Amino acid sequence: MFDFEAVEPTDLSLKVGDRILVLERNDDWWRGRCNGREGIFPANYVQKCETPTGVSLPILCRARAVADFEATAANQLTLRTGDVVSVREKNATGWWEGEIQRDGHTLAGWFPGDYVTPITNEGAAQNTATALFDYQAGQSDELSFRAGDVIVIVEKKDADWWAGHKVDSPNVRGLFPANYVQMR
């Protein structure tokens, strides 16, 4: 709604139109992440916007909860042993951010990384690539993805076209231009 210029080192500067991932709500000042930076900002300078259907943050990996974790803050994610988490971010303090599906709802938040173990049997983790650009399928046998998505490479048809699926959508497979991704 309004630009906000950081005054303190812990503040997060914002421009009208920026999309902010809100990490914590604390009365009039919220903490969030925007354009690779994290900090606090006045809550009345922003308004909630819905994520368009079908748009999600890139998934780094999938992991299975090995122990229960009970959220103690609004920005945390309660885990139950066996939950499968789509991990979107890992920070230096050992906390991971991700989402789970429970009772038909998507729940998202932060949790300690040592409460989960990465799922490694999802199609050779060494054979993955990161999308460099958005790609919109032009044919029914092609795979659409967004920049930052992690793609599991199933087959390298030739030097120009590969086959694969997004790590978080193993049942949706298709062809895509090889020069749109970078091997991990």
C-alpha positions as protocol buffer text, in pm:
chain_id: "A"
residue {
  index: 1
  type: MET
  ca { x: 0 y: 0 z: 0 }
}
residue {
  index: 2
  type: PHE
  ca { x: 288 y: 238 z: 86 }
}
residue {
  index: 3
  type: ASP
  ca { x: 666 y: 254 z: 43 }
}
residue {
  index: 4
  type: PHE
  ca { x: 864 y: 203 z: 364 }
}
residue {
  index: 5
  type: GLU
  ca { x: 1227 y: 311 z: 397 }
}
residue {
  index: 6
  type: ALA
  ca { x: 1434 y: 124 z: 658 }
}
residue {
  index: 7
  type: VAL
  ca { x: 1561 y: 340 z: 943 }
}
residue {
  index: 8
  type: GLU
  ca { x: 1719 y: 70 z: 1159 }
}
residue {
  index: 9
  type: PRO
  ca { x: 1937 y: -221 z: 1038 }
}
residue {
  index: 10
  type: THR
  ca { x: 1660 y: -462 z: 1142 }
}
residue {
  index: 11
  type: ASP
  ca { x: 1398 y: -285 z: 925 }
}
residue {
  index: 12
  type: LEU
  ca { x: 1285 y: -418 z: 587 }
}
residue {
  index: 13
  type: SER
  ca { x: 1254 y: -153 z: 314 }
}
residue {
  index: 14
  type: LEU
  ca { x: 947 y: -201 z: 94 }
}
residue {
  index: 15
  type: LYS
  ca { x: 818 y: -56 z: -231 }
}
residue {
  index: 16
  type: VAL
  ca { x: 456 y: -51 z: -344 }
}
residue {
  index: 17
  type: GLY
  ca { x: 392 y: -377 z: -529 }
}
residue {
  index: 18
  type: ASP
  ca { x: 653 y: -585 z: -342 }
}
residue {
  index: 19
  type: ARG
  ca { x: 536 y: -932 z: -237 }
}
residue {
  index: 20
  type: ILE
  ca { x: 636 y: -1013 z: 120 }
}
residue {
  index: 21
  type: LEU
  ca { x: 647 y: -1351 z: 290 }
}
residue {
  index: 22
  type: VAL
  ca { x: 522 y: -1270 z: 641 }
}
residue {
  index: 23
  type: LEU
  ca { x: 719 y: -1468 z: 898 }
}
residue {
  index: 24
  type: GLU
  ca { x: 579 y: -1323 z: 1220 }
}
residue {
  index: 25
  type: ARG
  ca { x: 294 y: -1091 z: 1317 }
}
residue {
  index: 26
  type: ASN
  ca { x: 351 y: -888 z: 1632 }
}
residue {
  index: 27
  type: ASP
  ca { x: 87 y: -616 z: 1680 }
}
residue {
  index: 28
  type: ASP
  ca { x: 178 y: -315 z: 1464 }
}
residue {
  index: 29
  type: TRP
  ca { x: 517 y: -443 z: 1341 }
}
residue {
  index: 30
  type: TRP
  ca { x: 557 y: -760 z: 1138 }
}
residue {
  index: 31
  type: ARG
  ca { x: 866 y: -954 z: 1036 }
}
residue {
  index: 32
  type: GLY
  ca { x: 898 y: -1075 z: 680 }
}
residue {
  index: 33
  type: ARG
  ca { x: 1113 y: -1157 z: 379 }
}
residue {
  index: 34
  type: CYS
  ca { x: 1118 y: -968 z: 50 }
}
residue {
  index: 35
  type: ASN
  ca { x: 1365 y: -969 z: -239 }
}
residue {
  index: 36
  type: GLY
  ca { x: 1613 y: -1183 z: -46 }
}
residue {
  index: 37
  type: ARG
  ca { x: 1611 y: -958 z: 262 }
}
residue {
  index: 38
  type: GLU
  ca { x: 1451 y: -1013 z: 601 }
}
residue {
  index: 39
  type: GLY
  ca { x: 1340 y: -759 z: 861 }
}
residue {
  index: 40
  type: ILE
  ca { x: 1053 y: -581 z: 1032 }
}
residue {
  index: 41
  type: PHE
  ca { x: 806 y: -335 z: 881 }
}
residue {
  index: 42
  type: PRO
  ca { x: 485 y: -155 z: 987 }
}
residue {
  index: 43
  type: ALA
  ca { x: 183 y: -381 z: 937 }
}
residue {
  index: 44
  type: ASN
  ca { x: -37 y: -95 z: 821 }
}
residue {
  index: 45
  type: TYR
  ca { x: 189 y: -37 z: 517 }
}
residue {
  index: 46
  type: VAL
  ca { x: 86 y: -366 z: 356 }
}
residue {
  index: 47
  type: GLN
  ca { x: -227 y: -554 z: 260 }
}
residue {
  index: 48
  type: LYS
  ca { x: -287 y: -924 z: 224 }
}
residue {
  index: 49
  type: CYS
  ca { x: -288 y: -1058 z: -128 }
}
residue {
  index: 50
  type: GLU
  ca { x: -389 y: -1407 z: -227 }
}
residue {
  index: 51
  type: THR
  ca { x: -140 y: -1628 z: -409 }
}
residue {
  index: 52
  type: PRO
  ca { x: -294 y: -1702 z: -750 }
}
residue {
  index: 53
  type: THR
  ca { x: -420 y: -2060 z: -790 }
}
residue {
  index: 54
  type: GLY
  ca { x: -147 y: -2291 z: -911 }
}
residue {
  index: 55
  type: VAL
  ca { x: 137 y: -2060 z: -806 }
}
residue {
  index: 56
  type: SER
  ca { x: 368 y: -2181 z: -533 }
}
residue {
  index: 57
  type: LEU
  ca { x: 719 y: -2121 z: -413 }
}
residue {
  index: 58
  type: PRO
  ca { x: 990 y: -2349 z: -552 }
}
residue {
  index: 59
  type: ILE
  ca { x: 1036 y: -2676 z: -365 }
}
residue {
  index: 60
  type: LEU
  ca { x: 1394 y: -2760 z: -259 }
}
residue {
  index: 61
  type: CYS
  ca { x: 1317 y: -3117 z: -156 }
}
residue {
  index: 62
  type: ARG
  ca { x: 1062 y: -3334 z: 15 }
}
residue {
  index: 63
  type: ALA
  ca { x: 1119 y: -3468 z: 365 }
}
residue {
  index: 64
  type: ARG
  ca { x: 942 y: -3699 z: 609 }
}
residue {
  index: 65
  type: ALA
  ca { x: 884 y: -3603 z: 974 }
}
residue {
  index: 66
  type: VAL
  ca { x: 1070 y: -3843 z: 1206 }
}
residue {
  index: 67
  type: ALA
  ca { x: 924 y: -3695 z: 1526 }
}
residue {
  index: 68
  type: ASP
  ca { x: 631 y: -3479 z: 1634 }
}
residue {
  index: 69
  type: PHE
  ca { x: 693 y: -3103 z: 1655 }
}
residue {
  index: 70
  type: GLU
  ca { x: 437 y: -2874 z: 1816 }
}
residue {
  index: 71
  type: ALA
  ca { x: 434 y: -2518 z: 1679 }
}
residue {
  index: 72
  type: THR
  ca { x: 475 y: -2250 z: 1946 }
}
residue {
  index: 73
  type: ALA
  ca { x: 439 y: -1945 z: 1718 }
}
residue {
  index: 74
  type: ALA
  ca { x: 200 y: -1847 z: 1439 }
}
residue {
  index: 75
  type: ASN
  ca { x: 473 y: -1876 z: 1173 }
}
residue {
  index: 76
  type: GLN
  ca { x: 566 y: -2234 z: 1272 }
}
residue {
  index: 77
  type: LEU
  ca { x: 436 y: -2563 z: 1130 }
}
residue {
  index: 78
  type: THR
  ca { x: 315 y: -2844 z: 1358 }
}
residue {
  index: 79
  type: LEU
  ca { x: 450 y: -3179 z: 1236 }
}
residue {
  index: 80
  type: ARG
  ca { x: 331 y: -3531 z: 1307 }
}
residue {
  index: 81
  type: THR
  ca { x: 561 y: -3831 z: 1263 }
}
residue {
  index: 82
  type: GLY
  ca { x: 524 y: -3949 z: 904 }
}
residue {
  index: 83
  type: ASP
  ca { x: 409 y: -3614 z: 757 }
}
residue {
  index: 84
  type: VAL
  ca { x: 562 y: -3545 z: 415 }
}
residue {
  index: 85
  type: VAL
  ca { x: 684 y: -3186 z: 392 }
}
residue {
  index: 86
  type: SER
  ca { x: 759 y: -2993 z: 73 }
}
residue {
  index: 87
  type: VAL
  ca { x: 1063 y: -2793 z: 190 }
}
residue {
  index: 88
  type: ARG
  ca { x: 1092 y: -2444 z: 36 }
}
residue {
  index: 89
  type: GLU
  ca { x: 1370 y: -2290 z: 240 }
}
residue {
  index: 90
  type: LYS
  ca { x: 1645 y: -2373 z: 489 }
}
residue {
  index: 91
  type: ASN
  ca { x: 1810 y: -2109 z: 706 }
}
residue {
  index: 92
  type: ALA
  ca { x: 2151 y: -2101 z: 874 }
}
residue {
  index: 93
  type: THR
  ca { x: 2008 y: -2163 z: 1222 }
}
residue {
  index: 94
  type: GLY
  ca { x: 1872 y: -2507 z: 1127 }
}
residue {
  index: 95
  type: TRP
  ca { x: 1510 y: -2406 z: 1077 }
}
residue {
  index: 96
  type: TRP
  ca { x: 1335 y: -2511 z: 756 }
}
residue {
  index: 97
  type: GLU
  ca { x: 1024 y: -2366 z: 595 }
}
residue {
  index: 98
  type: GLY
  ca { x: 774 y: -2580 z: 410 }
}
residue {
  index: 99
  type: GLU
  ca { x: 421 y: -2699 z: 364 }
}
residue {
  index: 100
  type: ILE
  ca { x: 216 y: -3012 z: 422 }
}
residue {
  index: 101
  type: GLN
  ca { x: -128 y: -3131 z: 317 }
}
residue {
  index: 102
  type: ARG
  ca { x: -353 y: -3223 z: 609 }
}
residue {
  index: 103
  type: ASP
  ca { x: -728 y: -3288 z: 599 }
}
residue {
  index: 104
  type: GLY
  ca { x: -757 y: -3127 z: 257 }
}
residue {
  index: 105
  type: HIS
  ca { x: -578 y: -2807 z: 362 }
}
residue {
  index: 106
  type: THR
  ca { x: -230 y: -2677 z: 287 }
}
residue {
  index: 107
  type: LEU
  ca { x: -45 y: -2578 z: 604 }
}
residue {
  index: 108
  type: ALA
  ca { x: 284 y: -2387 z: 589 }
}
residue {
  index: 109
  type: GLY
  ca { x: 545 y: -2262 z: 833 }
}
residue {
  index: 110
  type: TRP
  ca { x: 887 y: -2306 z: 994 }
}
residue {
  index: 111
  type: PHE
  ca { x: 1008 y: -2613 z: 1182 }
}
residue {
  index: 112
  type: PRO
  ca { x: 1343 y: -2748 z: 1311 }
}
residue {
  index: 113
  type: GLY
  ca { x: 1524 y: -2929 z: 1029 }
}
residue {
  index: 114
  type: ASP
  ca { x: 1631 y: -3212 z: 1258 }
}
residue {
  index: 115
  type: TYR
  ca { x: 1266 y: -3322 z: 1293 }
}
residue {
  index: 116
  type: VAL
  ca { x: 1265 y: -3442 z: 930 }
}
residue {
  index: 117
  type: THR
  ca { x: 1474 y: -3658 z: 700 }
}
residue {
  index: 118
  type: PRO
  ca { x: 1495 y: -3586 z: 326 }
}
residue {
  index: 119
  type: ILE
  ca { x: 1322 y: -3838 z: 102 }
}
residue {
  index: 120
  type: THR
  ca { x: 1591 y: -3966 z: -132 }
}
residue {
  index: 121
  type: ASN
  ca { x: 1403 y: -4227 z: -334 }
}
residue {
  index: 122
  type: GLU
  ca { x: 1227 y: -3970 z: -552 }
}
residue {
  index: 123
  type: GLY
  ca { x: 1409 y: -4038 z: -873 }
}
residue {
  index: 124
  type: ALA
  ca { x: 1783 y: -4009 z: -822 }
}
residue {
  index: 125
  type: ALA
  ca { x: 1842 y: -3689 z: -630 }
}
residue {
  index: 126
  type: GLN
  ca { x: 2171 y: -3648 z: -822 }
}
residue {
  index: 127
  type: ASN
  ca { x: 1974 y: -3620 z: -1147 }
}
residue {
  index: 128
  type: THR
  ca { x: 1797 y: -3292 z: -1074 }
}
residue {
  index: 129
  type: ALA
  ca { x: 1809 y: -2947 z: -1226 }
}
residue {
  index: 130
  type: THR
  ca { x: 1692 y: -2600 z: -1129 }
}
residue {
  index: 131
  type: ALA
  ca { x: 1473 y: -2405 z: -1370 }
}
residue {
  index: 132
  type: LEU
  ca { x: 1648 y: -2087 z: -1483 }
}
residue {
  index: 133
  type: PHE
  ca { x: 1340 y: -1939 z: -1652 }
}
residue {
  index: 134
  type: ASP
  ca { x: 964 y: -1986 z: -1658 }
}
residue {
  index: 135
  type: TYR
  ca { x: 850 y: -2231 z: -1928 }
}
residue {
  index: 136
  type: GLN
  ca { x: 492 y: -2261 z: -2051 }
}
residue {
  index: 137
  type: ALA
  ca { x: 419 y: -2591 z: -2226 }
}
residue {
  index: 138
  type: GLY
  ca { x: 321 y: -2544 z: -2589 }
}
residue {
  index: 139
  type: GLN
  ca { x: 211 y: -2906 z: -2639 }
}
residue {
  index: 140
  type: SER
  ca { x: 27 y: -3159 z: -2424 }
}
residue {
  index: 141
  type: ASP
  ca { x: 344 y: -3370 z: -2381 }
}
residue {
  index: 142
  type: GLU
  ca { x: 548 y: -3078 z: -2241 }
}
residue {
  index: 143
  type: LEU
  ca { x: 612 y: -2973 z: -1880 }
}
residue {
  index: 144
  type: SER
  ca { x: 536 y: -2620 z: -1755 }
}
residue {
  index: 145
  type: PHE
  ca { x: 743 y: -2477 z: -1469 }
}
residue {
  index: 146
  type: ARG
  ca { x: 857 y: -2153 z: -1307 }
}
residue {
  index: 147
  type: ALA
  ca { x: 1208 y: -2021 z: -1254 }
}
residue {
  index: 148
  type: GLY
  ca { x: 1350 y: -2178 z: -938 }
}
residue {
  index: 149
  type: ASP
  ca { x: 1149 y: -2501 z: -959 }
}
residue {
  index: 150
  type: VAL
  ca { x: 1350 y: -2820 z: -905 }
}
residue {
  index: 151
  type: ILE
  ca { x: 1308 y: -3066 z: -1192 }
}
residue {
  index: 152
  type: VAL
  ca { x: 1387 y: -3439 z: -1173 }
}
residue {
  index: 153
  type: ILE
  ca { x: 1544 y: -3543 z: -1504 }
}
residue {
  index: 154
  type: VAL
  ca { x: 1395 y: -3874 z: -1621 }
}
residue {
  index: 155
  type: GLU
  ca { x: 1544 y: -3888 z: -1969 }
}
residue {
  index: 156
  type: LYS
  ca { x: 1769 y: -3675 z: -2188 }
}
residue {
  index: 157
  type: LYS
  ca { x: 1590 y: -3725 z: -2522 }
}
residue {
  index: 158
  type: ASP
  ca { x: 1860 y: -3529 z: -2705 }
}
residue {
  index: 159
  type: ALA
  ca { x: 2080 y: -3225 z: -2647 }
}
residue {
  index: 160
  type: ASP
  ca { x: 1784 y: -2985 z: -2679 }
}
residue {
  index: 161
  type: TRP
  ca { x: 1488 y: -3159 z: -2510 }
}
residue {
  index: 162
  type: TRP
  ca { x: 1474 y: -3350 z: -2183 }
}
residue {
  index: 163
  type: ALA
  ca { x: 1191 y: -3531 z: -2004 }
}
residue {
  index: 164
  type: GLY
  ca { x: 1114 y: -3497 z: -1636 }
}
residue {
  index: 165
  type: HIS
  ca { x: 883 y: -3378 z: -1362 }
}
residue {
  index: 166
  type: LYS
  ca { x: 885 y: -3118 z: -1088 }
}
residue {
  index: 167
  type: VAL
  ca { x: 1013 y: -3266 z: -762 }
}
residue {
  index: 168
  type: ASP
  ca { x: 683 y: -3182 z: -590 }
}
residue {
  index: 169
  type: SER
  ca { x: 467 y: -3324 z: -875 }
}
residue {
  index: 170
  type: PRO
  ca { x: 608 y: -3667 z: -969 }
}
residue {
  index: 171
  type: ASN
  ca { x: 292 y: -3769 z: -1156 }
}
residue {
  index: 172
  type: VAL
  ca { x: 303 y: -3473 z: -1398 }
}
residue {
  index: 173
  type: ARG
  ca { x: 577 y: -3551 z: -1649 }
}
residue {
  index: 174
  type: GLY
  ca { x: 672 y: -3390 z: -1976 }
}
residue {
  index: 175
  type: LEU
  ca { x: 933 y: -3260 z: -2216 }
}
residue {
  index: 176
  type: PHE
  ca { x: 1107 y: -2925 z: -2174 }
}
residue {
  index: 177
  type: PRO
  ca { x: 1396 y: -2736 z: -2336 }
}
residue {
  index: 178
  type: ALA
  ca { x: 1726 y: -2841 z: -2176 }
}
residue {
  index: 179
  type: ASN
  ca { x: 1863 y: -2486 z: -2193 }
}
residue {
  index: 180
  type: TYR
  ca { x: 1591 y: -2367 z: -1952 }
}
residue {
  index: 181
  type: VAL
  ca { x: 1745 y: -2562 z: -1661 }
}
residue {
  index: 182
  type: GLN
  ca { x: 2080 y: -2599 z: -1487 }
}
residue {
  index: 183
  type: MET
  ca { x: 2193 y: -2933 z: -1344 }
}
residue {
  index: 184
  type: ARG
  ca { x: 2232 y: -2928 z: -964 }
}
